[in-house]
């Protein structure tokens, strides 16, 4: 951050309720200095706040930064009560035949390429090589899934991993969850199958409380008359005994935060569309600013179906 910075804008992805999770915001009364809003394309919920300077101290550590003498001006805390359940698309387990129809207009964004998932080139070669069955999107999705498991090796520390670059992932045949699912999404979209990237936070089932130090992502693809089919190819590669489970099921250990790629925030950011909106985005006078984020969870009432509540 430069000395004399006048405005710092922060956008934080906010978990919201859906068909597998119920979210209650517990500290909304503490967040009056900003506002909750959604982006126009994917309707991701977010919290936006602008802090006004001038900033008197400049440092890379936000904890040492002050604005008009106020300590930690960028410190924002979101507290939730969360109930998450496992969700399964039973049709995915049966691999039933489905008719391919033209996707509705509102799924158009999930058929086009993005800045890090170009359809031409590597993706086209891979999709053609998989020989996707015409008119059978569910079975086509399974073939793409199996291709990733057969050809890629999970290695989240590989040089270049985590860049969400589908071309790099195709070339290196390794990477983390973002890389696996970038390839999957690209191949689906090449075949005319709507596909999306989903991001979330872990609630480990083996501990009643702890720190959240990372996000995870999975993919989903759309099938006519069935809906979205969740896929977690990187977890399946890491745990091969659960290959069938991760095709069509998303467990209760993940809280969904956001989805989509190349996101335009609200209020619109000055910089390029956000490749993945899975952590706070911050700008200082319109220039990118890195900030530290962390999370904690505490399970209250774990149940036999692996549902849990946390905050």
Secondary structure, DSSP 4 states (H G I P E B T S, - for coil): --TT--EEEEEEE----BTTEEEEES-GGG-TTSEEEE-TTT--EEEEEEEE--B----S-GGG-EETTEE-TT-----EEEEE--EE-HHHHHT------PPPGGGGGGTS-BTTB-STTHHHHHHHHHTPPTT-HHHHHHHHHHHHHHH-EE-TTSTTTTS--HHHHHHH-EE-HHHHHHHHHHHHHHTT--EEEEEEEE--TT-SEEEE--EEEEEEEEETTTEEEEE-HHHHHHSGGGTTTTBSEE-TTEEEEEE-SSB--SSPPSSSPBS--SS-EEEETTEE------EEEE-S---TTS-EEE-
